[in-house]
Amino acid sequence: MAVALLIGMLPARAQSDQAAASAIPDRSYPLLGENEDWSFLRDPALRQDFWDPIKYIPLRNGANDWYLTIGGEAREVWEQIGNDNWGQSPFWNGYLNERYMVHFDVHYGTHVRSFVELKSGLNSYRIGGPRPIDEKKFDFQAAFLEVATGNDRNWIKFRAGRQEIEYGSGRLIDVREGPNVRLGFDGFKVRAGVGSWQIDGFAMRPDLDNFGFFDNAPNHAVEFWGVYGVRSLKKNLTLDTYYLGLDRKSATFNRGTGQEVRHSIGARLSRPVAQTKPGWDFDYEALYQFGSFGSANIRAWTVATETAYRLPTLPLKPRFSVKADISSGDDPRTNTLGTFNPLFPKGNYFGVIATTGPGPINFIDVHLMLKRRYRTV
């Protein structure tokens, strides 16, 4: 059971339909605060929302591309879990998670930008105490400098510092939104827009979450790098293609412990959920992994599908869907590790086990779902 309160989200959602109808720039709040774009508030006539005064704060007279954006969130979640860890904890564990985040996005003209986001995650009443995903007293979630050049169609941006990375559906790379403490990375990223493609290249290390104040540090035993490309196709389709590399100096599987060097190549084809007319949406993804684990080879794979039909013209806007996931497991009789590695997946995407456990390893699931939308006024 979870109850959540997101401060500052409701005004934007309430206005989303009006914005689409009148061609006003998008006022929604994306998952990553760094992706907010409030530059349209240079026009005083568009400053109508309660939050607009902190979304566009001019920094230089006569230069409307020098500005500061302030944002944040507060989240309160009560969780109660019974028979945790497959019944090895045979009691009900109820606890309160609190998350507070605030960010400062400074634009120094059109080519230079700095972004700082602070986080505080607090846990109360959990039997056994908080886990690293539950509590982080105070630290930087992100702190990077970005330099850019180019035009609207062809551009390039270089970014260095602590960052959040999130791609596709979040099955492989996500900020870990479900748990109380989000995941951060330290390193470098190059983003480029080339025609209809957006291509990111990065080399990073995940943060090691500690419980105290400003005591997070990059995990020097793990290296993560990759190239991720996204482009729009006809009929409202989106194609993602990617290569991801992972080097863990000490990784443990059922067959033992050793260095894991794993390469992942995959693709994803998706169509968004219908908003105004009845229609199909889907999300199909497949990838293959290869590399080495100690003296053994790695050969692993996964396939994930979701196919749905939404009826936005009916009350509650129902959406019917079928979702299926499968990922490979290991055969210890061979010299090839067949266990799929989900890398840095979205917490709670595959259920509670993915929050703290290994995630979708040697995994098969099928879901039939009916979702209804409740409008908040």
N, C-alpha and C positions, 0 to 999 in steps of 0.2 A: 504494500500500500504506500502510495507516495502522494504528497500534496506539495505543489510548487507555486511560488510566487515570483514572477519576473517583473522587476521594476522597470518601467519605461517601455514595455513591449506593447501594451494595450492601445495607446494612441496611434501607433503606426499601423497596427492591424486593422483598427477600425476605419482607417482612411484608405486602405489599400485599394478597395473597389472604386472609390471616388477618384483616386489618382489615375487608375487605368482608364476610367471613362473620360477624364478631362485632359489626358496626356501630361499630367504633372509628373515630374521625375519621381522615381521610386523612393518611398520613404520607409521601406521595410528595414528591419534590423537583421543582417545576416549572422550566421553562426560565428564568424570571425569578425571582431570589431575592426580589424585593419581593412576590411573590404567595404566599409561604409564610405559613401561618397556624397557629401553634402555641399559640394561646390556650387550647385544650382542656387543656394541661398545667397549668392552674391547679389541676386535680384531681390531688393527689399520687398517687392510685391508678393513674393513666395514665402515670406517669413510669417507663417500663420499658426504653426503648431506651438504647443506649450514648451517643447524642448528646443525649439529653433535658436533661442539666444545662446545656448551652449554648444550647438552643433556647428555654428559658424561665427567665430570670434575674430574679426579683422585684427591683423597685427601691424600693418603699415598703411599709412595714409596714401591714397592714390595707387595702391597695389592690391587689388582684390584677390590675387592668387597667393597672398601671404595670409594664412589664417590658421586657427586652432579649432579642433573638434574635440569635445569631451563626451565620453560615454561610459556606460557601466551597467552592471546588473547586480541584483540581490536575489538569491534563491534559497528557499527554505524547504527541505525535503525530510519527511518522516518515513523511514524504512523499517519494515518488520519482516523478518525471515524466519521460517521454521524448518527444522531438519536440514540445516546448512551442511555443506560439504558431504552430500549424499548420505545424510543421517548420522555422520560421525559427531555432529554437534546437536544432540537430540533435545534442544530447547529453543524457545522462541527468543530471538535477539532483536529488540527494537531500539532504534537510536535516531537522533536528530542530526542531520547534516546541514550546515549553513555555508553558503558561498557568497563572497563579496568581491567584485571586480570593478576596476575603473581604469579607463585608458585616456591617453592624451596624444592626439594625432596632429602634428605640426607640419604644415606645408610652407616651405621657404621658396615660393615661386612654383613653377611648373616642373622643375627637374630635381628638387631635393626635398626629402621628407624624413622626419623622425617619428617613430611610434613607440610609446612606452605603455605597458599595461601591467598593473599591479593586481595581485590576487591574494585572498585570504580564505582558507577553507577550515571550518571548525566542526568537530564531531563531539557529540555528547551522548552519554548513557550506553555506549556500545559495550557489551560484555567482552572482555578481552582487550579493550582499548582500541584506539583508532589504527587503521592500516594506512600505508602511504597514500593510497587513493582516497582516503577519508579526510585527512587533516594536513594542512600546511599553514602555519601561523601567518606568515607574511613574506612575499617574495615577488620577483619579477616573473610574470607569465610571458611577457615579450618585451624586448628592448632592442630595436634595430634602426640602422640608418639606411636609407634607400636613395640611390642616384639614378636618374632616368634620362632618356633622350628619345627623339623620334616624334612621330605624329600619331593621329588617331588610328591609322591602319597598320603602320609598321613602327614598332617601338621596342625598346629594350630597357630593362630595369635591373640594377644590381643591388643586392641587399645583404647586409652582414650583421650578425648579432643573434640574440635569442628570438626565436620565432615559433609560431604555430604552423603546422602544415596539415592540410585536410584536402583529400582528393576523392572524386567520384562519390560512391555511396558510403564511404568510410569503412568498407570491409577490410581494407589493407592499411590505410594511412588516415588517421583521424586524431582529433584533439582529445578524444576520450571524454566526450560531453556527458555521458551517463553518470559516471562516478563523480564524487564531489570535487576532486582535484584534477584539473585538466593537465594534459601532457604538453611539454615544451621541448624544443630542440635548439641546439647551439650550432651555428655554422654559417654557410653561405648559400645564397640562392640567386639564380639568374632567371628572369622572366622575360619572354619575348613574344610580341605579337607579329606574326608574319602572315599577311592576308587574312584568311579565315581561321588560321590556327593560332592557338595560344600554347606556347611550349615553355615549360619550367625545367630547369636543371638545378640540382642541389647536392650538397655534400654536408652532412650534419652528424651530430651525436645526440642521442636522447638525454634529457635531464634526469638526474637521480633526485627523486623527491625525498627530502628530509622534513622533519616536523617543525623545525624552528623558524627563525627569522633570517632571511637572506642567506640561507646556507645550502641552497641547491647548487649543483655543479654538473657539468657534462660527464657522461659515463664514458670513460676512456677505453673501456673494454668492448665498446660497440661502435661500429662505423656504419653509416647508412647513407646511400647515395642513389641518384636515379635521374631519369628524364621522363617527364609526363606531358603528353600532348592532348589537347582537346580542340575539336572543331564541330561546328554546326553543319548538319546536312539538310536535305530537303525533307518535307513533311514533318517538320518539327523534331527531327532526330538529332541526337548528339553522339559523337564517336569519341571515346577515350582510348588512347594507346599508350603503353608505358613499358619502361625497363626499370627495375629496382634492384639494387645490390645491397647485401647485408653481410657484415663480417662481425661475428661474435667470438671473442677470444676464448671463451669458456661457455659452451652450451651443453645442456643435459637432455638426453632423450632416454628412452627405455634401454637402449643398447649401450649406453655409457655417456661419458663426458669427453668433449674434445672441441677443437676449433671448428666453427661452422662458417663457411663462405658460400653464400646462396645467391643465385641470380634468378629473378622473376621477370617473365615476359608475358604480357597479357593485353586484353582489349575488353572494352565495355561499350554496349550499344543501348541507348535509353531514350525514352520519350516521356515528357513530364505529364503529371496528372491533369486531366481535363478540368478546366475552370468554369467555362460558361455553357458548353454544349456536351451532351453525352459522348463518351469516347473512350478508346483504349489507351492505356499507358503500360509501359513495361521497362524492365531493367535486367539485361542479360550480361553476364561477365564470365570470362574464362581465362585461366592463366596456367602457365607451366613453369616449374622451378627445376633448376639444376645447379650443380656445384659440388662441394666436397664437405665431408664431416669426418675429421681425423683422416684415417686411411680409406674411408668408404666414400662412394659417390652419393650424390643426391639426385633423385628423380621423383618429383611430386607434382600434384596438380589440384585444381579445384574448379568447380562450375557452380554458378549461382544464377537463379532465374526468379523473376517475379512478373506475373502477368495479371493485369487488373482492368476492370471496367467501372467507370464512375458515372453517376447520374446526378449532375449538379443542378438539374432543373426540378428535382424532387425534394420534398422536405428532408432536412438533415443531410442532404447530399451524399447518399450512400456510395460506398466503393467496395466492390467485390474483388477479391484477389486470391491467387494461388502462388505460393512462394515455396521454392525448393532449393536446398543447398547440399552439396556433397564435396568432401575433400578427402584426399588420399591418406592412408595409414601405412604402417611399416610392416615388413616381413623380416624378422630378425634372422631368418635362415640365409639371407642373401647378403652380399657386400654392398648393397645399395640402400640408403636411408630413404624410405618412401613417405615419411611423415611430412605433410604440408605445414609450412610455417606461416601463420596469418600476419606476421610482422607487427604492426602497431594498430590493431583494429579498434573499432568503436566499442566502448564499453556498453554492455546491455544489448547490443545489436543481436547477439545470439542467445540471450538469456543471461541469468545471473552468473552462470559459470564463466562467461567471457569477461566479467568484470575483474575478477581476481585470478582466474585460472588460466589455462593455456589457450583458451579460445577455441575456434573451430578446427581442431586437429582430429583426424580420423573421424569425420563428422558427417552425418546424414540427417536432414530434417525436412519435413513437408508441413506447410501451414495453409489452411483454408481460413480466410479472414473476411470479416465484414466490418468496415469502419464507417462511422458516421461523424459528420462535422457539426459541432455546436458553435453557433455564432456568439461572440462576446460583444456586448454593447457597452 
